[in-house]
Amino acid sequence: MTDGRPASVFDRAHRLTTAGLLMLVTFVAFEAMAVATAMPTAVAELDGLAWYAWPFSAYLVASVVGMVLGGDVGDRRGPRAALLTGVGVFAAGLLAAGLAGSMALFVAARAVQGLGGGVIVVSLYVVAGQAYATALRPRLFGAFAAAWVLPALIGPVVSGLLTTHLTWRLVFLGLLPLILLGLALVLPAVRALAVPEGGAPPAPARRWWALLAGAGIAVLQYAGQRMDLLALGLAVAGLAALVAALRALLPAGTALVRPGLPAVVASRGLLAGAFFGMDVLLPLALTELHGYPAAAAGVPLTTGALGWAVASQLQGRRPDWSRVVVLRAGFLLLAAGLAGTALIAVPGIGGWPAYLTWGVAGLGMGLGMPSLSVLLLDSSPEHRRGADSAAFQIADVTGSALLVGVVGVLVATSVTGALPLSGAVLAGVAVLTAVALAGAVAAPRAGAAVPGTADPAARATTLSAS
């Protein structure tokens, strides 16, 4: 320790835990980045082209259930049990996907992966809340964000090489020993962490609500791909299911962005939705509007990932910064990056501005995401960290899915000729920029802790610092 503050997430007390957590994050991220590259070959070999979207939807729906399950296990039995459960289920899904002999088995395996992945994501927050002091958490979450960069850069390339020269099955099977190694590194440290006292009893109904939320998201995504009367009915049904489920799964007041934990959870949905909505639209716009090849159209996504990593490391080096100020700066940078990206739809300019503007958007994410993670742990009592972390991740998935759906509807209108693609891009940018600006306005509420809910460790650190 230096000046009463832990020096590093890689000091003697934390290095194995940090290494194990980062390995788990990296390999889960690699799988997420690599699977899209391998999927066309996989479904062709399994004669499942008509089911192409199902492996993605199965993972998404099951991950929402896994988030709730991970929160329940973490709150009742502690982080060790939650991590063991998540990694075990995720590994089983990898094995089943790599060995699948039919499309039905492959879709089922992806659902198992999603279940385990949801548990793992929530477990990371439970471990972070217990094993790391408040002053170290910005650095830890900055490291988590950086751990996504390498998979973003090499995941699609490695997956493509394996799929082309060997077999797509290695994209799944090759990760098994690596993710088990990450678990082996982190288990000795989390074994000593206490089981939270005063946790809520099991709530099986939450798992059914999570399944309903996942189904609602999947139906909305499917509806966004259609442009007919059936799509309208599906959208209404999906939205009704999602709203009903989220009322049971998210903190009361999330939709109204009430101060404290509800605002933290809502901000996560706004930040993720605004960024990933454009992340999906950008390569399509560069390809269709400017004729960029796939590799060139993907470069702005890489600059966004690099900006995310750089800003994450910057905020991690300054744990004394106000998390609310950093969060608002993140939203404003994201809004600026989004607005600047609209230049790609202006005739005569070309697509080159996206190479710069999406790096700015990445800087915003690198400031905003870790800050929200810190605010979550500061505003969530220890015995509810699992459930609150699950709500946090569910808001991320829901916000992303809804705004990606909006983008999908706009693109579909351009396909039917109702709107030119350049107009669809501009409309999408306008919607997503407005969402980011709304997040900037709401950011101060995320730092307004409700009495009795703040993390005692956070209060102690604040007092000692003053």
C-alpha positions, 0 to 999 in steps of 0.5 A, a space after each residue: 500500500 501507498 498512502 493508505 491506497 492499494 498500489 495496483 491490481 497486479 500487486 502480490 495480493 491481487 495478481 493471481 485473481 486479476 490474471 484469472 479474471 482477465 483471462 476469463 474476460 478475454 476468452 469469453 470476448 474472443 468467443 463473442 468476436 469470433 463466432 460470427 466469422 465461423 457461423 456461415 461455415 458451421 450452418 452450411 456444414 450442418 445443413 441449417 442455413 434456414 436457422 442462421 439467426 437461431 444460434 445468435 438468438 439462443 445465446 442472447 435469450 439464455 444469457 439473460 436467464 444466466 445473468 439472473 441465475 448468476 446474481 442469485 447464486 452469487 448472493 446466496 452462495 458467494 462468488 466461488 460457487 457462481 464462477 464455478 457454475 458459470 465456467 462449468 456451464 460455458 465450457 459444457 456449451 463450448 464442448 457441445 457446440 464443437 461436437 454438434 452433429 446437427 443444427 438443432 444440437 448446435 443451437 442448443 449448445 449455443 443456448 448453454 453457452 449463453 447461460 454460462 456466459 451470463 453467469 460469468 459476467 455477473 460473477 465478475 462484479 461479485 468478485 470485484 465487489 469483494 476482492 478489490 478495494 474501492 480505489 482499485 475498482 476503476 483500474 480493474 474495470 479499465 483492465 476488463 475493457 482493455 481485455 476486449 481489445 485483443 479479441 476485437 483485433 484478432 478474434 475474427 482473423 483467427 476464427 477465419 484462419 481456423 475455419 478456412 484451413 482447419 475446422 470451425 469446430 476449433 473456434 469452440 473446442 480450442 477455448 476449452 483448456 484456456 478458459 479452464 486455466 483462467 478458472 484455475 488461477 482465480 479459484 484460490 483467491 475467491 475461495 477465501 471470499 465470504 458468502 454474503 450475509 442477509 441475502 434474499 432467499 431464492 426467487 425462482 420467479 425471477 428466472 421465468 421473468 428473465 426467460 420472458 425478457 429474453 424471448 421478448 428481445 428475440 421477438 423484437 429483433 425478428 420483427 425488426 427484420 420484417 416489413 409486414 403486418 405480422 412484424 407489427 403484431 410481433 413487435 407489440 407482443 415482444 415489447 409487451 413481454 419485455 416491459 412486463 419482465 423488466 419491471 420485475 428484473 430491474 430496480 424500481 424507478 429505472 425507467 424514470 432514471 431515479 437517482 441512485 442505483 436505478 439511474 446507474 442501471 438505466 445509464 448502462 442501457 443508454 450507453 450500450 444502446 447508443 454505441 452498439 446501435 451504430 457499431 452494427 450500422 457503420 460497416 453496412 453504411 461504408 460497404 453500401 454507400 461507398 463500396 468499401 470491402 469488408 476488411 476496410 469497412 471493419 477498420 473503424 470498429 477497430 479504432 473504436 476498440 482502441 479508443 475504448 481501451 485507451 480511455 479505460 486505462 486513463 480513467 483507471 489511473 485516476 481513481 480520484 476523479 469524480 465518476 459522475 464527471 467522467 461518466 458525463 464526459 463519456 456520454 458527451 464524447 460518444 454523442 460527438 463521435 456519433 454526430 461526426 459519423 453522420 458525415 459518411 452519409 453526406 455526398 462527396 465526402 466519402 467514408 474516411 471520417 468514420 476512421 476518426 469519429 468512431 475512435 472518439 466514440 470509443 473514448 466515450 465508452 472507455 470513460 463511461 463503462 468503467 465509471 458505471 461499473 464503479 458506481 454500481 458497486 458503490 450503490 449496491 449493498 454487498 448482499 444484493 450485488 449479484 442481483 444488482 449486477 444482473 440488472 446492470 447487465 440485463 439493461 446493457 443487453 436490452 438497450 443494445 437490442 432495442 436500438 439495434 432493432 431501431 437501426 434494423 427497421 430504418 435499414 429495412 425501410 431503405 430496402 423497400 425504397 421508402 427511404 434512401 440508405 443515406 437517409 436511414 443512416 442519418 436518421 439512425 445517427 440522429 436517434 442514437 445521438 439523442 440517446 447519448 445526450 439524454 445519458 449526459 443529462 441523466 448522468 448526475 443522477 447516477 452518482 446520487 446515492 440513496 441513503 442506506 444503499 451505498 457500499 460501506 467500503 466506498 464511504 470509508 475510502 471517501 472519508 479517509 481521502 478527505 
